[in-house]
Amino acid sequence: MDYLHYLRQSKMPHIWCAGCGHGMVLKSLLRCIAKLGWQKDDIAVVSGIGCSSRTPGYVDFNTLHTTHGRALAFATGLKIAKPRLHVIVVTGDGDAVAIGGNHFIHAARRNIDITTIIYNNNIYGMTGGQVSPTTPTGKKATTAPYGNPDAPFDIARLAAAAGASYVARSTIYHTARLDKFIEQALTKRGFSVVEVLSPCPTAYGRMNKAGGPVEMLLFQKDHTVSLEKAAKMTPEELTDKIIVGVLVDREQADYQTNYQQIINFAQPQKA
Amino acid sequence: MATLKKDIRMMQGNTACAEGAIAAGCRFFAGYPITPSTEIAEVLAARLPKAGGNFIQMEDEIAAMGAVLGASIAGVKSMTATSGPGFSLKQENIGFAAMAEIPVVVVDVQRGGPSTGLPTHVSQSDMMQARWGTHGDHGIIALCPSTVRETFDLTVRAFNLAEKFRTPVLIMTDEITGHLYEKIEIPDQTELEIIERLKPAGPPEQYLPYAMTPSDIPPMANFGEGYRYHITGLAHDESGFPTNNPDKVEEQMRRLNRKIERYRDEIVEVEQFQTDDVQVLVIAYGATARSAKKAVLMAREAGIKAGLLKLKTIWPFPEKEILAVLSSVQTIVVPELNLGQIAHEVEWAIGRSRPVMRVNRVNGEPITPREIYSAIAG
């Protein structure tokens, strides 16, 4: 696997901290693109603002680094205007479900043919460790110095409820499973979401005494349960568990298939 | 002999905006319902699929602005339309369009503000927001129609300017002009000048999307056409990648502002009415220019040498065009549906060399010809 073929080598080194999980997500994405044999000219990677959203700068595709939370709005216009592009949105927990939460649920509802990969590190890393919409209740952040009073979003369940065609969650520790999910998402017609738990040792780990990169990876290893196994466990048993697997994989018409019917109706002579 | 049948229709300003967009080659519209601009979205929801384009109603104003930028990056001429509250929300991505130099047209059918204000009543109080609504220094182009036909023409022009100068162009219309019905002749498509963005011709590996070209307007590649490049709202160098290098940032920021300012003669349009010997000059725009024209006629009948300078371009500001008609002018009257946003700009343009009388209204009612006449007559 020639990662360098897909990377803008002149833009290295990247800005991610030592021990950050984001590079693992990026490598998984590139492995899937290579396996699918997609051409670089046919791929657009769109992001918002934050650590994960720096991904587009490093990959040799058509890349668009938009405003905070708005990647899916830009990506929607891009996909509609040029349907043959494979449009991939890379985003973080704050970008996707706080400031961009409305765009996220509506992209899912609309079922537009875009793959969204969410690097969930449970914190705002770029700005130095503020509480995010996926920070667990009670955990610390610079803006939650006594512990987070809010409940976290379950991003995968949110996407599933909002109507996405494909939703899966993995960790960066389980790379084989992550590859499988991202590949399935990329080839799924309609809105597909892969939530990837990607540790932030620098901000989240330090403030919550979660250890360094190795300890945070081991936590993923020891606390991950599959959807099937989780179904047989009690809520108490699941309190500190990460539930992974494919939550949704369903066939339904995507936005552009539906809009094509509108075009056919509006132009009966061309139908 | 076969003669072309004239296309004459009774049409609303907002419909003329939608028709102008189609004529200009707009094939993507993203919007969100808001009074008094909604008809533009409604007309395009029906018209665009027939024209082989796409209409989408987004989840909010911010998303609509983002979507039109995404479509433009793919090479499809795009437009969104809104009014004050939505215009506020769009400012974030209007700034992105300015910074990343993406052609796009944004229509603001102005209503009373601030905040929810007077949704169904006219205003012209977003004129300064058009210039400075988004943060940071940037050039901007804003046009201001006062008739239904002019709404059609200026919408076509807005797309041409956006494509030519790689910039967002704002159409600052208002509730009266937007909802006004007039009989207009739709020009034949062959009569229209349509400008397309300049695309790169060289090899992709040498493409610099923000090159310091002699024209100050670098060619723009559409996504998916072989030029893989990076677009960001971060300060960037010629290659499009982020930089903190002060020299590179300064160079790009200066070009971003210069590329509008140096072409201001080509961009700025005004209309003169009885200005040859004018002593009392009325400067007006949008719906208020209609009342102003009538007031000038009333003044002439009363023996006052009044004239009208109608501003069809608001930004860049037509200071040169104002100075050009100033020699015989003793007094200037600026009627506008705000508390003096453009009057202030006029005072600055003439170096306060003449008194500038303000006629203002901010209660949702239009300014009548008689009120402007009273100011002219002193």
Interface residues (C-beta under 8 A of the other chain):
Chain A: K11 K40 D41 D42 A44 V46 P56 G57 D60 F61 N62 T63 L64 H65 T66 T67 R70 L72 A73 F74 A75 T76 G77 L78 K79 I80 A81 K82 R84 L85 N102 H103 H106 Y259 I262 I263 F265 A266 Q267
Chain B: R27 F28 A30 A46 P49 K50 G52 N54 I56 M58 E59 D60 I62 A63 A64 M65 G66 A67 V68 L69 G70 A71 S72 I73 A74 G75 V76 S78 E92 N93 F96 N222 F223 G224 E225 G226 R228 Y229 H230 I231 T232 G233 L234 F241 P242
